[in-house]
Amino acid sequence: MGFNKENILIVDDDVNILELIHRHLQSFNYHAYKAVSVKEALVILKDTQIDLLITDLKMPEVDGFQLVKYVSEHYPTLPKLVVTGYPSINDALHVIKAGVLDYLVKPFTKDELKNAVLNSFAGAVKEKENVKLLSNSPKEKKLAYGELIGQSAEIKKVTDIIDRVKDNKATVLIKGESGTGKELVARSVHYMGKYSRAPFIAVNCGAIPENLLEAELFGYAKGAFTGANEDRNGFFQAANKGTLFLDEIGNASLSVQSKLLRVLQEKEVTKVGSQKAEKIEVRVIAATNSDLSAQVKKELFREDLYYRLTVVEIDVPPLRDRKSDIPLLVDKFLLKYGIEYKDRLLGITPEAMELLKRHHWPGNIRELENVIQRAVIMCDKQIEVADLPDNLKFKIEFPEEGLLPLREIEKKYILKVLEATNNNKSQAAEILQIDRKTLRQKIQ
């Protein structure tokens, strides 16, 4: 008998329980993945399409509560079933608040497990149908939207636009500074909508040499150029029925721009070296950190393509304009790198958090992630001010002094040496290479 299409991830540090649940799920014809720790579970979640999470709560290092919280934020549509041998009202309240649909207490029967799994899948379908109603509830602040995290008014504007375009194939242009998370916005447009099961292909137009970009995007026919020994599909063919994300679109040559325009207009692709056009159905999302309208005026970017790409525009705010989201982003990176480097969740002192909120963040979210990654490596149990880079710390900038008389310079230097030696005159005289009597005279 074949497996059902659902993939179930089981997480428990007790190998016997893990094997028992795995055997039961196989007998129900589900495909199951096993993980003995939260760290192992996150690797599976990242690389595999999981349809249900079954997790224990009490585990060493990082417990199941942290996994449930992480999954609730990063995989909001994934149903969660908790299995525990230590039930309590407090635990139940916590996991229900985090969106857990059912709660099994060990020991349980095979039928109880089966019913809990079925209830979780049924509950997930019901939740999906009511997702708009839930998101409009004034009692709950939604902190995560797909891979986007934030509750600021600025990020709300972005998610409102995504809600309007996610279920259609309108072309979208995402604008924003480097490091603001333009690809995450593109992924949210794709994965939060009804085409989420279709392919999502991301292409960095700035990372591919200009002479290769055309062949990479549209594919090539056998014999099109030296080394083309066979027909090969491009990124457009790979993204058919789904979404193609073109990052740094401003770097595309005028020749590539011309072909892109044809794809958007005619809904067909012609491989390099071929005369045959192939019909294709792809939503194109482009992104840029440059001013495309200025490039149009300089005739570096085609005006007709610019208008084709800007059916819907999304402006991603820089981090300095959404500083209220910094604690949420820090929590995300603390969990990510705490588990990766230390096998546990780390904290951060209020003083260190204040320092992060005060910084201007010219490198945006990418810079913040880099700072947290480095700090997690350097710290022990929690990030302190000392673990953060010096450029984040407040400095008093003194104005430069003009040219001073020799006597003033000598006075300042003697006082500096006395301060460094804790007013030890013998030591100061030795450093200054004068005797103590001369030093005493100069002090007077």
Secondary structure as UniProt FT lines:
FT   STRAND          7..11
FT   HELIX           15..27
FT   TURN            28..29
FT   STRAND          31..35
FT   HELIX           38..47
FT   STRAND          52..56
FT   HELIX           64..74
FT   TURN            76..77
FT   STRAND          80..84
FT   HELIX           89..97
FT   TURN            98..99
FT   STRAND          102..105
FT   HELIX           110..129
FT   HELIX           131..135
FT   TURN            138..139
FT   STRAND          144..145
FT   TURN            146..147
FT   STRAND          148..149
FT   HELIX           153..165
FT   TURN            166..167
FT   STRAND          172..175
FT   TURN            178..179
FT   HELIX           182..191
FT   TURN            194..197
FT   STRAND          200..204
FT   TURN            205..207
FT   HELIX           210..218
FT   TURN            222..223
FT   TURN            226..227
FT   HELIX           235..238
FT   TURN            239..241
FT   STRAND          243..247
FT   HELIX           249..251
FT   HELIX           254..266
FT   STRAND          268..270
FT   STRAND          277..279
FT   STRAND          283..288
FT   HELIX           292..297
FT   TURN            298..299
FT   HELIX           303..309
FT   TURN            310..311
FT   STRAND          312..315
FT   HELIX           319..321
FT   HELIX           323..325
FT   HELIX           326..337
FT   HELIX           338..342
FT   STRAND          347..348
FT   HELIX           350..358
FT   TURN            362..363
FT   HELIX           364..378
FT   STRAND          382..383
FT   HELIX           385..387
FT   HELIX           390..392
FT   HELIX           406..420
FT   TURN            421..423
FT   HELIX           425..432
FT   HELIX           436..443
//
